[in-house]
Amino acid sequence: MMDEEIIEDQAKLKQGLIKVLQCVATISSAASVVNPIFGVAGSLIRVVLHHVDDEDIRTLKREFGSVNKGLDMLSQQNRNTLVQIKKETIDRQYCNVEENLKNQYRKFMAMVEAQPAHRERKKEDFEESYANDNGDQNLHTLYDGVVGKPKLFSRPVLEVYLRHSQGDRQVMEQLCTRLTYLFCIGLIALMGYAAVIGDDEESLCEEWTEKMQHVQDKMQEALSRCS
């Protein structure tokens, strides 16, 4: 039975590979990242943990690795704007959320890229680290900050950037792309964790498909107010 499931996961990876490549290459919208990620992240973990390796899987590993590089590049591009805004606004919790999401993703990639002899230990490291870094609460906090739930943030992130950039479209587009990358790495790690602990991936997919549509709507609304 397990062999059949792994073969099915391999087939899912091959079918979903092109979509993931396109998703990572463009990050064109927040809503567009969800299905490709949910389609392959859990399958990738199960296949890797069963020591299956082929060119498609190696390509997928490289592409997931490139997500983090893209985020780092974006961070450098709008570093000055971020520093200026962080001085005055978005409380420290936002910074902690970003660091936690990055760390969860790094641990996820360490598990994916581990040599077979070290894979079980890296899986345990990822599982422990994910829980220690507040689990999926980081994604929920980021979501609340973007869609404008005021209980966790002093002001909604998009509103803060709109005011400080004076409605500069380029700044806002960079912010939206950066936030989408953060959701992207957070969702990959979440699906990896769900696969490791045997959680219900389907219900997670439904929940976050709806949530990311809300995120996309909020981003579009903010961009429509730019000059």
C-alpha angles and dihedrals in degrees: 000000000000091000090053091051092050091050088051090050090050090052090050090052093052092047094046098043097089092049091051092048090052092044094051093043096054111017082195096168139003093239093052095063097062107072097043091050095046089045095060115012096080092041091051092055094049093047093046093048089054090056095246113150133171138145095276091053092047089051091050091050090052092049093050087050091053091059090070093047090052091052092050090050092051090048090057093046095059099026095121093051091048093050092050093048096044091054091065108023146008103072125240092266090074091055090049091050091053093049092047092051091049092048093049089051093048090053090047091053092046088057093046093048097041121121112251092254091057100035098097092051091048090049090054090046091052093047093049095042093048091056093043091052091059096269115233092346089093091062092047091049092049090048092050090050093052099043091045110252100159099202094088104028130050088229134353111280095234092050091051093051093045091055097043095044090045089232095307105172095207093053091047093048090051090049093050091049091048093049089048090053089052091051088046096055091040092053093046090053091045092053091045090053092046089053092049096050095035096245124165103277094180095059090045089053092052092047096049096040087061093042094050090051087057090049091051092050091051092049092050090049091052093047091050088061093056123104 
